[in-house]
Amino acid sequence: MKIQIIGKDTIKPSSPTPDHLRNLQFSFLDQISTPVFMPLVFFYPIDCDVNVGNFNRTQRLKKSLSETLTRFYPLAGRVKDNALIDCNDEGVHLFQARVKCQLSDVVRQPEPDQLNKLLPYELDNVGDLILAIQVNMFDCGGMAIGVCISHKISDALSLVMFLNNWAATARGDSDADTVSPRFDLATLFPPRSISGFKPSTGIIKGKIVTRRFVFSASVIAALRAKYADDGASGEIQRRPTRIEALSAFIWSRFMAATQGKPDPEKLYTVLHAVNLRTRMDPPLPEYYFGNISRFTVALPSINSDEECFGIVSEVRDAIRKIDGDYVRKLQEGSEHLNFMKERAEKMTKGDVISFSFTSLCRFPLYETDFGWGKPIWVGSASLTFKNLVVFMDSGSSGDIEAWINMKEEDMARFESDEELLSFVSSAPDP
């Protein structure tokens, strides 16, 4: 897939940010967040509205982005010293690119590493930027909008809130989705000294391979039934959720394909990203913008004979512990920071075999309509972390895409695993 950059603009808020909003302090959760871009790519065919050419579409995107940045003013600023955002209206970089192929060719058999070409920057090249966009025009007239937002200021839910606002502004729907975000998370999670902790721990350059596996709704239902009995004795069992079942299956195949017999000297952990907004007391409204999520840590019973080492119940127990008390300890900060430092040290030494899951399922990504229809497909990209899985809805079919990032040698074993392949409805071409 050949890309030619044909233009670059810097989009500034349509109204200047007032002086009293100039400095936005990082919260503790922003401070410890990884300095990488989170990517999403939205694909729109030309036949959504043949009366709107790509030039007009691009102009509409720029104008509506400028208007949206007035409400989301920190996104047009710059990060300073892992401590604050200078809301200086310096602007958002927006690139225009021509793609020398058909949109249908990309969507039919997506290759994650190729999708990175539709993004404005490498994901670990975040620097002091917060938001960057690339508008890609295909030979057929279709368009893909690549969006990167810094994880230093935003979790996935905040990114979706921004996208919904931008899209509603673009299509002139002033009543829908144009809420005013709240940015004062530093009052809830006060910043503190994080001396001795590197937020960049875990970022890997090169040798990470990303594959996209699609699991059909019927296969997911079968996995949920398969793991329904996995739980604490005496506990009334409920079926695992779709994400719990898929996580257990993928992790078990990773272990079988790459780890052989578990090493008793190593610590095996399974992490899941959890939205903290609904688990705070009282719950925090969704219009709070920032990093308001954390990873739970479950420890599989490696010596257990249970299916998947009892991981379903372990994950459920770990998520259940994310409650008001957990959040209060997080707000105090020191205990969680010490835990993060210890874990980073063990990971660096290789004492921990960690596997992480994050889910964008049920997020309204397919509602991102800028005025020429909803996207026919929404994709991610090849990320910079090993042993990380991102779950995404595959349209409205009930199927789920698992975007799996592993070291090259681990992926070679994993994607050849016969039991894995027997459950996958669409796997990458070898």
Helices and strands as residue ranges (DSSP letters): E 3-11, G 19-21, E 23-25, H 28-31, E 37-44, G 46-48, H 54-71, G 73-76, E 78-80, E 84-86, E 92-99, H 103-108, H 112-115, G 116-118, E 131-138, E 143-150, H 156-170, G 185-187, E 208-215, H 217-226, H 242-254, I 255-259, E 267-275, G 277-279, E 293-298, G 307-310, H 311-320, H 324-332, H 334-349, E 352-359, G 365-367, E 377-379, E 388-393, E 400-407, H 408-414, H 418-423
